[in-house]
Amino acid sequence: MKKAMIKRIVCCAFCLSALFLLNGCWDYRGLNEITLVSGVAVDKDPLTGRYLVSCEIIDLTQSLQEKGPTGKVIESEGSTIFEAVRNAKRRLVNKLYFGNAQVLVLSEQVVKEEDLGDVIDWFLRDAECRETVHVVISQEKKASDLFRVSGTDQTVAAFELNSIVTKDPEFTSTTSPLELYKVFDKIVNPGISPTLPAFHITENDEKEIDELNGIAIFKNERLQGYLSPEDSKYFLFITNGVKGGILPISSNDDGSNDVSLEIFENKTKPSFSYKDGKLKIKLKVQTTVDVAEAETKIASSDDQTIKKLEKTGSEQLKRRMEAVIKKVQKQYNSDIFGFGKLIYKKNPKLWETLSPDWDTLFPNLEVEITPEIRIINTALKK
């Protein structure tokens, strides 16, 4: 009897304690009490030096069934980014909620004048902001300009920017998406400088729209310049960032592209050698493709023609990758490829020796590229 009574008491105590854990969220707020932020743009007033923060918010006053969610822009300013965010409350009934924000847009003026880590500091510290927010650079006069144009697929500009960035490596491979926590990781880790997607406004069907426009290059946390979408493609080949897209090549190697190769898979394996005080980076690139378009005759049964096309494509890929490496070395002297990080991971002692002179070593660094394109289908038997 005593054992049964003890068991009952223990069960009752357990049930009572569980009630305290199942009483709901203590800080729960309904949709009518918050203003949902879809994206944030950060600018700076060149005259006062004060931050201008523009938050695109979801307009819940309209019917979502007819048009879907739409965005409105709320602007505010402050001596710090956090103060600017809080000052927005003076123009809103409800407090801004950043848990649904998908993109952070930084103006090129801000990241040319200030360290990238300082600009994103509040977004990393704040409890509501997600660390998976994508960070992009605006090439327009103001970062907030990207929120003011009409979208082609979505009515909320921040959602569209986020979708374009995340899907690009799979379909076009012209930029390198970077989430907030990965930006921080590149800032604090040695031997690599950040790159961020760049956007500008262009015209389409007599309307202004946002367009992805390659990558922004940083050094010492400051914006240095840009790579075009074409150059960005080969940057992704160098850094093992290609997941798909099209590789145009010239079948006669005369500079006129007449064949489109659709990329199924790409693997770039980096390594290095250090002998007699000479450092060499080695990149082994293996790319699997099919012939998606050809303005020249390609016989599906002609193995010799296919092998020639594979060799020609490999040579052209090598030259284009080398051209991008040299451009970054000479024009920007910024190790966006992570060659230094590779050495640091594999041989920390060697990196400790080389790192003080990396700004002198990197521009003249020898990079050996060994590409191999393999065509698995020509689609002529379709």
Secondary structure by P-SEA (a helix, b strand, c coil): caaaaaaaaaaaaaaaaaaaaacccccccccccbbbbcbbbbbbcccccbbbbbbbccccccccccccbbbbbbbbccccaaaaaaacccccccccccccccbbbbbaaaaaccccccccccccccccccccbbbbbbccccccccccccccccccaaaaaaaaaaacccccccbbbbcaaaaaaaaacccbbbbbbbbbbbbcccbbbbbbcbbbbbccccccccccaaaaaaaaaaaccccbbbbbbbccccccccbbbbbcbbbbbbbbcccccbbbbbbbbbbbbccccccbbbbcccaaaaaaaaaaaaaaaaaaaaaaaaaaaccccccccaaaaaaaaacaaaaaacccaaaaaaaabbbbbbbbbbbccccccc
